[in-house]
Amino acid sequence: TDSQKVMTWTHFDVEDAKQPGSGSGSAVSLENEEEHKDHWTLEPNSRLAVVHLGISMAVLVTELTMLPFVLAWNIPSEGFLVFMSGFTPIFWTFDICLNFFTGFYDRGRLEMDFSRIWKRYIMRWFAMDFAVTVCDWVNFIWSQTLGMTGGEQSTVKLLRFSKLSRMLRVVSLLRVSRLARILEEIFECYVTEGHRLAFRLITLLSGILWAAHVLACGWFALGVMAPTDTGVHWVDNVGLFE
């Protein structure tokens, strides 16, 4: 009868309202999500986050491309290299601080709760970011300190520091993981389904080219700096410096 149908539909409406994804239940869940959004956190799609992402990409590409070449060919630190040696630790220190406040996407859901943001960053990436940035600061401060002193003692210290400096700067190559994280963020937030395959192919090709660049620089460094019993390296046999 009509009265039974009305009672049945009313029962269905009440049950749907109790479910979290429908009716008033969805409104309650939205209110709960709003409560977990802290005002001092930064959305990953905000203007500051996008600008920071672009600058991070440019700094990483420049650093990861130049560093193997500078170390292998023992390029003196002058001009642009001096600027980068000071700018790099400052920028990545700011990057560490910003990562504590930048939200993230978890299975398509935007997470803006501050406690979850900093816990996730501490557990995943903070240790590596902090260690590499400390090496940058030690390298920069020590080089500037030795540069201000003079005399033969400074020359001896500078020769000793050059070996340590190479080791510290090699650690910076670990920032390739940071580049992978940036590419992952771009892939998740800004790349559409139709362009994801092309984006993955370009990323793979770029990674292969960078790996070849690092191997070539490393092979040249072995030909110049590696110890040898005869005093002759492979670069001498091919007459590279003639």
Contacts in CASP RR format, 6 or more apart in sequence:
PFRMAT RR
TARGET T0000
AUTHOR 0000-0000-0000
METHOD contacts of the structure
MODEL  1
TDSQKVMTWTHFDVEDAKQPGSGSGSAVSLENEEEHKDHWTLEPNSRLAV
VHLGISMAVLVTELTMLPFVLAWNIPSEGFLVFMSGFTPIFWTFDICLNF
FTGFYDRGRLEMDFSRIWKRYIMRWFAMDFAVTVCDWVNFIWSQTLGMTG
GEQSTVKLLRFSKLSRMLRVVSLLRVSRLARILEEIFECYVTEGHRLAFR
LITLLSGILWAAHVLACGWFALGVMAPTDTGVHWVDNVGLFE
16 22 0 8 1.000
16 23 0 8 1.000
17 23 0 8 1.000
17 24 0 8 1.000
17 25 0 8 1.000
18 25 0 8 1.000
19 25 0 8 1.000
20 26 0 8 1.000
20 28 0 8 1.000
20 29 0 8 1.000
21 29 0 8 1.000
36 112 0 8 1.000
36 113 0 8 1.000
37 112 0 8 1.000
37 113 0 8 1.000
38 112 0 8 1.000
38 113 0 8 1.000
38 114 0 8 1.000
40 101 0 8 1.000
40 114 0 8 1.000
41 101 0 8 1.000
41 102 0 8 1.000
41 103 0 8 1.000
41 112 0 8 1.000
41 113 0 8 1.000
41 114 0 8 1.000
41 117 0 8 1.000
42 48 0 8 1.000
42 49 0 8 1.000
42 98 0 8 1.000
42 101 0 8 1.000
42 102 0 8 1.000
42 103 0 8 1.000
43 49 0 8 1.000
43 102 0 8 1.000
43 103 0 8 1.000
43 110 0 8 1.000
43 112 0 8 1.000
44 102 0 8 1.000
44 103 0 8 1.000
44 104 0 8 1.000
44 105 0 8 1.000
44 110 0 8 1.000
44 185 0 8 1.000
44 189 0 8 1.000
45 189 0 8 1.000
49 102 0 8 1.000
52 95 0 8 1.000
52 98 0 8 1.000
53 182 0 8 1.000
53 185 0 8 1.000
53 186 0 8 1.000
55 91 0 8 1.000
56 91 0 8 1.000
56 95 0 8 1.000
56 178 0 8 1.000
56 182 0 8 1.000
57 179 0 8 1.000
57 182 0 8 1.000
59 87 0 8 1.000
59 88 0 8 1.000
59 91 0 8 1.000
60 175 0 8 1.000
60 176 0 8 1.000
60 178 0 8 1.000
60 179 0 8 1.000
60 182 0 8 1.000
61 179 0 8 1.000
62 84 0 8 1.000
63 84 0 8 1.000
63 88 0 8 1.000
63 172 0 8 1.000
63 175 0 8 1.000
64 173 0 8 1.000
64 175 0 8 1.000
64 176 0 8 1.000
64 179 0 8 1.000
64 210 0 8 1.000
65 210 0 8 1.000
65 213 0 8 1.000
66 81 0 8 1.000
66 84 0 8 1.000
67 169 0 8 1.000
67 172 0 8 1.000
67 173 0 8 1.000
68 173 0 8 1.000
68 213 0 8 1.000
68 214 0 8 1.000
68 217 0 8 1.000
68 218 0 8 1.000
69 75 0 8 1.000
69 213 0 8 1.000
69 217 0 8 1.000
70 81 0 8 1.000
70 169 0 8 1.000
71 166 0 8 1.000
71 169 0 8 1.000
71 170 0 8 1.000
71 217 0 8 1.000
71 221 0 8 1.000
72 217 0 8 1.000
72 218 0 8 1.000
72 220 0 8 1.000
72 221 0 8 1.000
72 224 0 8 1.000
73 217 0 8 1.000
73 220 0 8 1.000
74 224 0 8 1.000
75 81 0 8 1.000
77 85 0 8 1.000
77 143 0 8 1.000
85 136 0 8 1.000
85 139 0 8 1.000
85 140 0 8 1.000
85 143 0 8 1.000
86 140 0 8 1.000
88 136 0 8 1.000
88 140 0 8 1.000
88 172 0 8 1.000
89 133 0 8 1.000
89 136 0 8 1.000
89 137 0 8 1.000
89 140 0 8 1.000
92 129 0 8 1.000
92 132 0 8 1.000
92 133 0 8 1.000
92 136 0 8 1.000
93 133 0 8 1.000
93 137 0 8 1.000
95 129 0 8 1.000
96 126 0 8 1.000
96 129 0 8 1.000
96 130 0 8 1.000
96 133 0 8 1.000
99 121 0 8 1.000
99 125 0 8 1.000
99 126 0 8 1.000
99 129 0 8 1.000
100 117 0 8 1.000
100 118 0 8 1.000
100 121 0 8 1.000
101 114 0 8 1.000
101 117 0 8 1.000
102 117 0 8 1.000
103 110 0 8 1.000
103 111 0 8 1.000
103 112 0 8 1.000
103 117 0 8 1.000
104 110 0 8 1.000
104 111 0 8 1.000
104 117 0 8 1.000
104 120 0 8 1.000
105 111 0 8 1.000
105 188 0 8 1.000
105 189 0 8 1.000
108 188 0 8 1.000
111 117 0 8 1.000
125 177 0 8 1.000
125 178 0 8 1.000
125 181 0 8 1.000
128 174 0 8 1.000
128 177 0 8 1.000
129 178 0 8 1.000
131 171 0 8 1.000
132 171 0 8 1.000
132 172 0 8 1.000
132 174 0 8 1.000
132 175 0 8 1.000
135 168 0 8 1.000
135 169 0 8 1.000
135 171 0 8 1.000
135 172 0 8 1.000
136 168 0 8 1.000
136 172 0 8 1.000
138 168 0 8 1.000
139 165 0 8 1.000
139 168 0 8 1.000
139 169 0 8 1.000
142 161 0 8 1.000
142 164 0 8 1.000
142 165 0 8 1.000
143 161 0 8 1.000
143 165 0 8 1.000
146 154 0 8 1.000
146 157 0 8 1.000
146 158 0 8 1.000
146 161 0 8 1.000
147 154 0 8 1.000
147 158 0 8 1.000
149 157 0 8 1.000
173 214 0 8 1.000
176 210 0 8 1.000
183 203 0 8 1.000
186 199 0 8 1.000
187 196 0 8 1.000
187 199 0 8 1.000
187 200 0 8 1.000
191 199 0 8 1.000
220 235 0 8 1.000
223 233 0 8 1.000
223 234 0 8 1.000
223 235 0 8 1.000
224 233 0 8 1.000
224 235 0 8 1.000
226 233 0 8 1.000
235 241 0 8 1.000
END
